[in-house]
Amino acid sequence: MYLERLFPSFFSNKSSQSFKCEICQLSKHVRSSYPTISYKPSHPFAMIHSDVWGPSQVHNITGTRWFVSFVDDHTRLTWLFLMKEKFKVSQIFQNFHAMIQTQFQTKIQILKTDNAKEYFNSSLNTYCLNQGIIHISSC
């Protein structure tokens, strides 16, 4: 033990075992790693992850303070859209979905978001239902 070499007089009457604490020993343990789950191959745009960030303390030139991102689960390609207000998420997603259908001739099957209220408004829910998109939220 390192302390015992530094301060031998401190340990003269006691054994070094009496200075070991359970919490110190537990804190040195390494945790087991999570089980590896192989990635199930999908196809581009099968699942889109989305998140809203903001408000930014600094306005950009156009006055936007909010950002919404769309990340394709398969390719990890990311689209970032600027917004002046959070409630524009529904319209931006509808435009993004139309662009995916037109440019890539495919459909979004799942939209995965957090539990933010801008994702759970009636217009986005109605749009997802009408388009057959499953909207799920993460923890």
Phi, psi and omega in degrees: 000135186295316180298326180295325177286326180287318184234073183297328181292330180293331183260007186295324182263349184235152176276154181294340179294332182287347181262005179271130179249148185296320182295321178298319180293318180293326181292340179274350181289145174263141181279156176291145178283159178292148179296140180283130177243121182292144180289127178278120182298138178232205174228161182305138177071012175294320177227132177243129174263140181222148178210148177250135179235140176145180359280144177284144178291334182249127176280145174272187184301323182274357178088010181280145180234350184241152178226141173236134180244147174234122183240125176284126183295327185281311185261343184067015173294142185234135173246137180236127180241141179266144181224145173277330180223148182295329185292355179281356183304317182300312181293321179295319178295319179299318177294319178297316179298317178298321178295318179297316180295319183285312187279330186242000179049046177216170182240150173279129180263320183227134172249117181249123183227175171275188184271021181296142186293338180292341177273341186249048174260165187295325183291320179289320178298316179297316180299313180298318178298314181295328182269354181077024180267129177275123180257113178241154179243147178272178180296000000 
